[in-house]
Amino acid sequence: MERRHFIACAMASTLMIPGWSYADMWPVRNIRIVVPFPPGGSTDILGRRTADYLQKTFDVPVIVENLPGATGTIGTAAVARAAPDGYTLLMGSVGTIVTNHFVYDNLAFKIDSFDPVINIAETPNVMMIRPGLPVGSVQELIAYMKANPGKLNHGSPGLASSSHVSAELFKLRAGVQAQHVPYKGSAPMLADLMGGSIDFTIDNISSSLELIKAGKLKALAVTSRDRSPLLPQLPTMIEAGLPDYVMAPWFCVAAPSGTSAEVIQKLNAVLNDMLKDDAVRQLLESYGATPVGGSPSQIRTLITTESETIRALSAQVNFTSS
């Protein structure tokens, strides 16, 4: 208690010096990164790597706190309620910050409850078809679906997952229909795809990469704006003939709304440096993620764009039961 009081007094005194700001002193104590999912997943791995780098850079303890539950809404809400002082951060994603608003009613936070810091990485999804389906490209799949309306189905790891959203956007953009079959995870869904129980899916590249390389599943395209270095032979959906289709799940660091712009910029600069580190890039790429980086305004723009896309999609698709 005495140490915290001393630090607070020292900061207050320093802020009275002309030309000094809160960001000049920050950070002077523990930083907490909230991961709104259990340990071991992609969000947790990114959160822990980010924590390690911040701790090394700022020389203060950086603690990862897993607060799972309700598809990430519990941990996300905890950050929204936290003091906007730069000491509580969220390892967020398109699902936790954007999609959940179109799945759950009366969330304890809004999209603008956060000041985004940086886009850490994106993980493209990949479109795959069952063995034996007589198509060899996205355009051939679209033509087949139009010639056989309502006869195909598609799987996803769960309602409102990035896989589900990606497939619904494909159907909307391509003007085709197919029945959605939700599963409890990627593994059973991919098993049924290989077995022919479902016709196609658009799922995360990290879940399906080895099956594609082994020839057990046929991939048609990736959903990111650029080709994936993990499957460079695959076209993007844009290259495959859907010019307005981009849906690549992303992960970002965000702070509670009202956090000092100077602190946000300080964090952004450090994390951009992190994403240039070869070891970090290799780790991300090993999980099928592409390092992104950029400015706070760029991730804010992406959040706005994704919100508009999913809002329009949710007007036609009930993500809680479709």
N, C-alpha and C positions, 0 to 999 in steps of 0.2 A: 504493500500500500504506500509506504513512504517513497519507494522508488518511482511508482507511477505518479505520485504527487510532485516529486522533484522534476520528472520529465515534463509534466503538464505545465509547471511553472516556467521551466526553461523554454518550452515552446512559446508560451504566452509572451515571455520577455523578448524572444527572438523576433516574433511577429511584429513587435513595435519598432524594429530596426528598419529604416527606409530601404526599400528594394528587396526585402526578404518576404517570402510567402510560406504558406503552410506546406506546399510541395517541396520547398527547400529542405525542410526538416523531416518530412515523411520518407520512409517509415522508421519509427523508433521502437516499435513493439511487434508482437506476433501478428502475422497476417493469416487469415483463415480462408481457404478455398473450399467452398461447399460443392460436393459432387452429389447430385440428386438421384443417384443410383447406387446399387451395392458395389463392393470392391470387385475388381477383376475385369469389368467391361471396358469398352473403348473410352467412355467418358472418364472413368476412373484412371485409366492409364494416362490419358492426356493431362488430367488434373495433377497427378503425381509428378509427371515429368515437368510440368509448369512450376509446381511448387519447388522442386529441386533447383531449378534454374533461378527462380526469384530468391530463394534462400542464399544461394551462392553469390548472387549479385548484390543483394542488399544487406547481407550479413545479419539478418534477423530470422527467427524461426518462422517457417511457413508451414502451416498444418493443414492437411487434407481431412475434411470431415464428411463422411458419407451419411447423407440423410435421405434414404430411399423411401419410396412409397407413392402410390397413386400416379404411376407413370411419370414420375419426376416432379410432380406439383408440390410435394411437401417441402423438399429442399429448396426449390425455386422460390416458394413463398417465403421461406426463412430469410433468404437473401434480400428479397424485396422489403422486408420489415427491418432489416439491419440498418444501423447508422451509416449514413453516406460519408464515411471518413477514410475510405480507402483500405480499411483493415478487414473487410469481408468481401469476398469475390465469389462469383458463380462460374463454374465450368458448365456453360449452357450449350444448347443445341437448337436446331430448327424445331425439334419436337417439343422441348420444354418451354421455349420462349414464344413460339408461334403456334404450332399445330394444336397444342392442348387447349387453346382458347376456342377452338372450333369443335372440341370434343366434350369438354366439361362446362357446366353452367356455374356461375357465381364463384369463379376462381378468386383467391385472395390477392391476386396481383394482375396487372395489365401488361401489355406489351411494352408500354412506355414506363414501366416501373423500374427499368434498368438503363444505365448508361453503358452501351457496348464499348469495349476496349479494343478488341482485335479478333479477327477471324483466324483461328489457329489452323484449322485444316478442313478439308472436305473429303468425303468418301463416296465416290460415285456408285450408283446402283447399276446393275447390268440386266438387260432383258435376256431371258433364257426360255427355250421351248422344250417340250417333252420329246423324247426319242420317237421317231416315226411321224411326227407332224410334217406334212409335205410342203414346207416352206423353207427358204434359205436366206431371207432378208426381212427387214421390218416392213418394207412395202409389200412383199409377198404375203406376209402375215396379215396385213391390213386387207389386202384383196381377198384372202381366204376367209377372213372373218365377215367381210361384207357379202361374200357368196354363201356363207353359212351363218346367217344372223342368229345370235342367241345360242349357238351350239357349243361354243368354247367357254371354258372357265379359267380363272387365274387364282393363284394362291398368294398368301402373304403371311408373314410371321405373326400378324395380329392386327386388329382393327386400329386404324389411324396411324399405323407404323409408316415409316418412310416408304416401305415397299408398297403398302396399300395406296398411299397418296400418289406415288409415282405411276402405278397402274391405272388409277382413276383419271389422272391427268392424260395419260396416253390414250385412253378410250375417248376422252373428251376431245383432244386435239385431232385424233384420227377419225372420229365420227363412227366408232364401232361399239358393239355391245358384247359383254361377257359377264358371267356370274362370278362374284367374288367368293372365295372360300378361305376364311381366316383359320390360321393354325396357332398353336402355342409355341412359337419359336420357328427359327429358320430350318433346323435339322429335320423335323417331321415333314415340313412343307417341301423341302428339296428331295426327301426320300420319295414322297408321292409324285413329285414331278418326274423323277427318274423312272418310277414305276408306271407312269402314264395315267395316274388318277386325276391329275390336273394338266392343263394344256400349256400354260406359260406363267411366268412370274417376272417381276422386276425387283430384284433383291440386292442387298449390299454385296459389293464385290469381294469383301473379305470372307463372307460366308460361303461363297461358291467358287472361288478362284481355283482351288485344287481339283474340284469336280470338272470344271471346264477344261483345265489343262490335261486331265486324264481322259478326256473325250466322253465322259459320262453325261454331260449336258452340252447342248448346243447354244452358244451365245450369239446374239444378233447385233447388239449395240450397247453402248454405255450412255448414261443419262447426263453426264457432265458436259460443260461447254467445250472442253478439250478432251482429246483421247487420253486414256489411262496408260501410263507407262507400264503397268502390270499386264495389260492386254492391248498392246499398241496396234495390233492388226484389226481391232474392232472399230467400226465407225462410231461417231456420236449419233444421237438421235437426230440432231440437226443435219448431219451429213447423210443420214438415212432417209431424209425427206420430210422431217417435221421441223420446219424452221423456227418455230416458237416454243420448242420443247427443251427445257433445262430443268433438272431436278436433282441436285447433288446435295445430300445431307451434309451439314456443316456443324462445326463445334467452335464456340467462341468463349472468350473471357468477358464477363460483364460485371459491373458494379451497381449498387443501388442508385437509383435516380437521385441526382443532386450532388453526386461526388464531384470534388474539385476538378475542373477541366485540366489543371496543371498536373494533378495526380494521374488522371487518365492518360495524358500525353506521356508522362514519365513511364508508366507501365507499358504503354504501347511501344515506346522506343526500345525498352528492354526485351519485350517479347518478340519484336521484329528481329532483334539480334539473335534471340534463341532459335528462331526458325531458319537462320542462316547457318547454324551449327551443324556440321556434317553428321554427328552422332544422333542428333535430334531428327534430322531429315530421314536418316536411315531407319530409325525406330518407327516414325510415322509411316513411311513407305512400306515397312514390313507388315503393317496392319491394313494396307490398302488405302492409306490416307495420303492426300497430297497437301503439303504445307502451303498455306496461303499468305497470311500476313496482311499488311496494308494499314490504312488509317482508321481511326474510330468512325469517321464519316462514311467510309466504304462499307463497314459492317452494318452501320445504321441503315444505309440505303438498301443493303441486301435484306435486312429484316423487314423493311417496309415493302419491298418488292415481293418477298415470299408471303407476307401477310395478305397482300392483295390477291396473289395467285390462289392461296388456300381458301381465302374468304369466298372468292368466286366459285371455287370447286365445291366448297361445303354447301353452297346454295343448291347444288344439284345432287350431292351425295351425302347421305347420313353416315358420318364416320363412326357413330356409336353402334350401328346395326347393319350397315351395308355389307 
